[in-house]
């Protein structure tokens, strides 16, 4: 069961009593994502969130040939146990194969966490439904082991949610938590033979996405994003040049993606990726609320737009009212 309160009504919850089916001491299972060698940066953020729930943290690593991942995972600070499930059926993280394994292992835990990624959003609701629980997505703050906060209305309101289910299935927004250290841990490793490993009727065919030598958009310290003002896909090359000099990634608004200026993988916003880099440069982006919800937590925001009334300037730390086709090359030449 989930009970939700607005920020203004947060004091009300103190006067109410809820039936609590939770174990007295929280035990947390973090379902990891990995690249075959190391767990993902978003998983490290989920581990940090898990630390705020309880000290007993297990990390689940699934896949085929995961020995190298397990070895590195055991060194992550804060993890007490690494559960390794190595099977051919888990070579690709298909939700139909992953979900039964997580469901089986969840019996020993009060909290099951995963990054709020495409993969997490794919399998977690399925597992929660199998366990007769309600999942909670995009958590940005842990108040206590039963109470969490998540954004609503494109980030314009923060909802405080109290969960009373015995098992709490939670998706963590990676940009809201620091990454756990990959050194200093000494977790035990347990090889798990799951009885739920079955080959489903769903068959993985292929994964297609934009390939780039630049950092991943969601983890890059610098993001250069373009909007409708870029006018064409060819013009995005000027952002590529600046991103290469700054060692950053290139992003785009939904308007730019819908217009065919940039691939879907570049989209930042409510229906795209959520980023929080140290530096976010928005070129030709007006600042629609849907875009702002995906980047407004950036440490420093620089806006370049010839329209001085553009909403993006309301959240920008530095604003340049200038034609981007003049400003961006000038900045690139001076970097």
LINKAVEN-V592406 format. One record per backbone hydrogen bond with DSSP energy under -0.5 kcal/mol. NH is the residue of the N-H (numbers start at 1). CO is the residue of the C=O. Records with the same first field share a line. If there is no record, write none. Layout:
NH->CO  CO
This chain:
3->162
5->160
10->7
12->9
13->9  10
14->11
15->12
16->13
21->19  164
28->56
29->111
30->28  58
31->29  113
32->30  60
35->38
40->33
44->40
45->41
46->42
47->43
48->44
49->45
50->46
51->47
52->48  49
53->50
54->50
56->26
57->55
58->28
59->81
60->30  58
61->59  83
62->60
63->85
70->66
71->67
72->68
73->69
74->70
75->72
76->73
77->181
79->76
80->57
81->57
82->188
83->59  81
84->82  190
85->61  83
86->84
87->63  85
90->87
91->88
94->92
97->94
98->94
99->95
101->97  98
102->98
103->99
104->100
105->101
106->102
107->104
108->105
109->106
110->27
111->27
112->168
113->29  111
114->170
115->31
116->172
117->115
121->117
122->118  119
123->119
124->120
127->123
128->124
129->125
130->126
131->127
132->129
133->128
135->133
136->169
139->171
140->149
141->149
143->141  147
144->147
148->161
149->141
150->159
151->138
152->157
156->152  153
157->152
159->150  157
160->5
161->148  159
162->3
163->146  161
164->1
165->1
168->110
169->167
170->112  168
171->136
172->114  170
173->139
174->172
176->173
177->174
180->44
185->75
187->74
188->80
190->82
192->84  190
194->192
197->194
198->196
200->198
219->216
220->216
223->279
224->249
225->223  281
226->251
227->283
229->284
230->227
231->228
232->230
236->233
237->234
238->235
239->236
240->236
241->237
242->238
243->239
244->240
245->241
246->242
247->243
248->243
249->222
251->224
252->266
253->226
257->253
258->254
259->255
260->257
261->256
262->256
266->263
267->264
268->252
269->273
270->290
272->269
273->267
275->273  294
278->221
279->221
280->300
281->223
282->280  302
283->225  281
284->282  304
286->284
291->288
292->288
293->289
294->291
295->292
296->292
298->295
299->277
300->278
302->280
303->318
304->282
305->303  320
308->306
310->307
312->286
313->310
314->311
315->312
316->312
317->301
318->301
320->303
321->319
322->320
326->323
327->323
328->324
330->326
331->327
332->328
333->329
334->330
335->331  332
